[in-house]
Amino acid sequence: MMDVREPIAEYKHVHLSVEEYLAFEREATEKHEYYKGEVFAMSGASRRHNIISTNLIFQLVSRLKGKPCRPFGSDMRLHIPQNTLFTYPDISVYCGEVETIFDDNALQPVVIIEILSPSTKNYDRGEKFKLYRDIPSLKEYILIDTESISIEVFRLNATRHWELEEYNSADEQLAMPALNLSVPIREIYDGTKLLA
């Protein structure tokens, strides 16, 4: 499998404009990130990754019903004009009317959730988080492990510094103050065979 940050072969030495990338992506059968003119293939998701994603979206939809915020899955493409990134977060939550650019590329999520895989976890924790921090509206960035019960939550505090909180027990509740809700971690990992 191609490394998540290796440019796709046909564009390895060619820089694309945003318009060229979007045209390419409309015809593509797989998803690709775009950053500073380069196009990167995104890796596929495991069964456990999909279980966690489905569980969490279900929990968010039910807890946000009647509220102005809405979760979206990995088909919602996010654009960050401040650094040029186009990407597909596993789950993103938008509050109010979803602002878009270049047709249907979403801007300004409040919460982003990435479900970690062995091939993406270093990128998600490092370079990708650095790029996400350019989003003015972002208040929480959540990383969910697929190999153990482990969740890392980065929250923007009152002085606009990112603070880390970690969860390592199925008996805890994942707090999301930006959305004024919490989700039992047991419900997030239900069906993954990771629960004792």
C-alpha positions as CSV (number, residue, x, y, z in Angstrom):
1,M,0.0,0.0,0.0
2,M,1.2,3.5,-0.8
3,D,2.4,5.6,2.1
4,V,-0.3,8.2,2.9
5,R,2.1,11.1,2.2
6,E,3.7,9.8,-1.0
7,P,2.5,11.8,-4.0
8,I,0.6,9.7,-6.5
9,A,2.9,8.5,-9.3
10,E,1.3,10.3,-12.2
11,Y,1.7,13.7,-10.4
12,K,4.9,13.1,-8.5
13,H,6.8,15.9,-10.2
14,V,3.9,18.0,-11.4
15,H,2.3,20.8,-9.4
16,L,-1.5,21.1,-9.9
17,S,-3.6,24.2,-9.5
18,V,-6.6,23.9,-7.2
19,E,-8.9,23.8,-10.2
20,E,-6.8,21.0,-11.8
21,Y,-6.9,19.0,-8.5
22,L,-10.7,19.4,-8.1
23,A,-11.2,18.3,-11.7
24,F,-9.0,15.3,-11.1
25,E,-10.8,14.4,-7.9
26,R,-14.2,14.6,-9.6
27,E,-13.0,11.8,-12.0
28,A,-11.1,9.8,-9.4
29,T,-12.3,6.5,-7.9
30,E,-10.3,7.0,-4.7
31,K,-9.9,10.0,-2.4
32,H,-6.8,12.3,-2.6
33,E,-5.4,15.1,-0.4
34,Y,-4.1,18.2,-2.0
35,Y,-1.3,20.3,-0.4
36,K,0.7,23.1,-2.0
37,G,0.2,21.7,-5.5
38,E,0.8,18.1,-4.7
39,V,-1.8,15.3,-4.8
40,F,-1.6,12.5,-2.2
41,A,-3.5,9.2,-2.3
42,M,-5.4,8.5,0.9
43,S,-5.2,5.0,2.4
44,G,-8.3,2.8,2.8
45,A,-10.0,2.1,6.1
46,S,-10.0,-1.2,8.1
47,R,-13.1,-2.9,9.3
48,R,-12.4,-1.8,12.9
49,H,-11.9,1.8,11.7
50,N,-15.3,1.7,10.0
51,I,-17.0,0.3,13.1
52,I,-15.6,3.1,15.3
53,S,-16.6,5.7,12.7
54,T,-20.2,4.4,12.4
55,N,-20.6,4.1,16.2
56,L,-19.4,7.6,16.8
57,I,-21.4,9.3,14.0
58,F,-24.5,7.5,15.3
59,Q,-23.8,8.8,18.9
60,L,-23.1,12.3,17.6
61,V,-26.3,12.4,15.4
62,S,-28.5,11.3,18.3
63,R,-26.9,13.7,20.8
64,L,-26.9,16.7,18.4
65,K,-30.5,16.3,17.3
66,G,-32.3,19.6,17.5
67,K,-29.1,21.5,18.0
68,P,-27.3,23.7,15.4
69,C,-24.3,21.4,14.9
70,R,-24.1,18.4,12.6
71,P,-21.5,15.6,12.1
72,F,-20.3,14.5,8.7
73,G,-18.4,11.4,7.6
74,S,-15.3,11.0,5.5
75,D,-17.0,12.1,2.2
76,M,-17.1,15.7,3.4
77,R,-14.1,17.4,1.9
78,L,-12.5,20.1,4.0
79,H,-10.5,23.0,2.6
80,I,-8.1,25.2,4.7
81,P,-7.4,28.3,2.6
82,Q,-4.7,29.4,5.0
83,N,-2.4,26.6,4.0
84,T,-4.0,25.2,0.8
85,L,-4.9,21.7,2.2
86,F,-7.9,19.8,0.9
87,T,-8.6,16.6,2.9
88,Y,-11.3,14.3,4.1
89,P,-11.4,14.0,7.9
90,D,-12.9,10.8,9.2
91,I,-15.5,12.8,11.1
92,S,-16.0,16.6,11.2
93,V,-18.6,18.6,13.0
94,Y,-19.9,21.9,11.7
95,C,-22.2,24.3,13.6
96,G,-24.7,26.6,11.9
97,E,-24.8,26.9,8.1
98,V,-21.9,25.0,6.5
99,E,-19.7,27.5,4.7
100,T,-18.3,26.2,1.4
101,I,-15.8,27.2,-1.3
102,F,-15.1,25.9,-4.8
103,D,-18.6,24.3,-5.1
104,D,-18.9,22.0,-2.1
105,N,-15.6,22.1,-0.1
106,A,-16.4,22.8,3.5
107,L,-14.8,25.4,5.7
108,Q,-14.7,26.1,9.4
109,P,-15.4,22.8,11.3
110,V,-15.6,23.1,15.1
111,V,-14.5,19.5,15.8
112,I,-12.4,17.1,13.7
113,I,-12.0,13.5,14.6
114,E,-9.5,11.2,13.0
115,I,-9.5,7.4,13.5
116,L,-6.0,6.3,13.6
117,S,-4.5,3.4,11.5
118,P,-0.9,2.2,11.6
119,S,-0.1,4.0,8.3
120,T,-1.7,7.3,9.2
121,K,-1.2,7.8,12.9
122,N,2.1,9.7,12.8
123,Y,0.8,12.0,10.1
124,D,-2.5,12.6,12.0
125,R,-0.7,13.4,15.2
126,G,2.0,15.6,13.6
127,E,1.9,17.4,10.3
128,K,-1.9,17.0,9.8
129,F,-2.6,18.5,13.2
130,K,-0.3,21.4,12.5
131,L,-2.3,22.1,9.3
132,Y,-5.6,21.7,11.1
133,R,-4.5,24.3,13.7
134,D,-4.8,27.0,10.9
135,I,-8.6,26.6,11.0
136,P,-9.9,29.6,13.0
137,S,-13.1,27.8,14.1
138,L,-11.5,24.5,15.3
139,K,-11.9,23.9,19.0
140,E,-11.3,20.2,19.4
141,Y,-9.2,17.7,17.6
142,I,-9.8,14.0,18.6
143,L,-7.6,11.0,17.7
144,I,-9.1,7.6,18.2
145,D,-6.8,4.5,18.2
146,T,-8.0,1.3,16.4
147,E,-5.6,-1.0,18.1
148,S,-6.3,-0.3,21.7
149,I,-8.8,1.7,23.8
150,S,-7.0,5.0,23.6
151,I,-8.3,8.5,22.7
152,E,-6.3,11.7,22.6
153,V,-8.2,15.0,22.6
154,F,-6.6,18.3,21.9
155,R,-8.7,21.3,23.0
156,L,-8.2,25.0,22.5
157,N,-8.2,26.7,25.9
158,A,-9.2,30.2,26.8
159,T,-5.6,31.5,26.0
160,R,-5.8,29.8,22.6
161,H,-3.3,27.1,23.5
162,W,-3.9,23.5,22.7
163,E,-4.2,21.2,25.7
164,L,-4.1,17.3,25.6
165,E,-6.5,15.1,27.5
166,E,-6.2,11.3,27.2
167,Y,-8.8,8.5,27.7
168,N,-7.7,4.9,28.2
169,S,-10.7,3.2,29.8
170,A,-14.0,2.0,28.3
171,D,-15.7,3.1,31.5
172,E,-14.9,6.8,30.8
173,Q,-17.0,9.4,28.9
174,L,-15.4,11.2,26.0
175,A,-16.1,14.9,26.7
176,M,-16.7,17.3,23.9
177,P,-17.2,20.7,25.5
178,A,-17.2,22.5,22.2
179,L,-20.5,20.6,21.4
180,N,-21.7,20.5,25.0
181,L,-21.9,16.7,25.1
182,S,-20.1,13.5,26.0
183,V,-20.1,10.0,24.6
184,P,-19.5,6.8,26.5
185,I,-16.2,5.3,25.3
186,R,-17.7,1.9,25.5
187,E,-20.2,2.9,22.8
188,I,-17.4,4.2,20.5
189,Y,-15.6,0.8,20.7
190,D,-18.7,-1.4,20.6
191,G,-18.2,-4.3,18.2
192,T,-14.5,-3.9,17.8
193,K,-13.5,-6.8,20.1
194,L,-11.3,-4.4,22.1
195,L,-13.7,-4.2,25.1
196,A,-12.9,-6.5,28.0
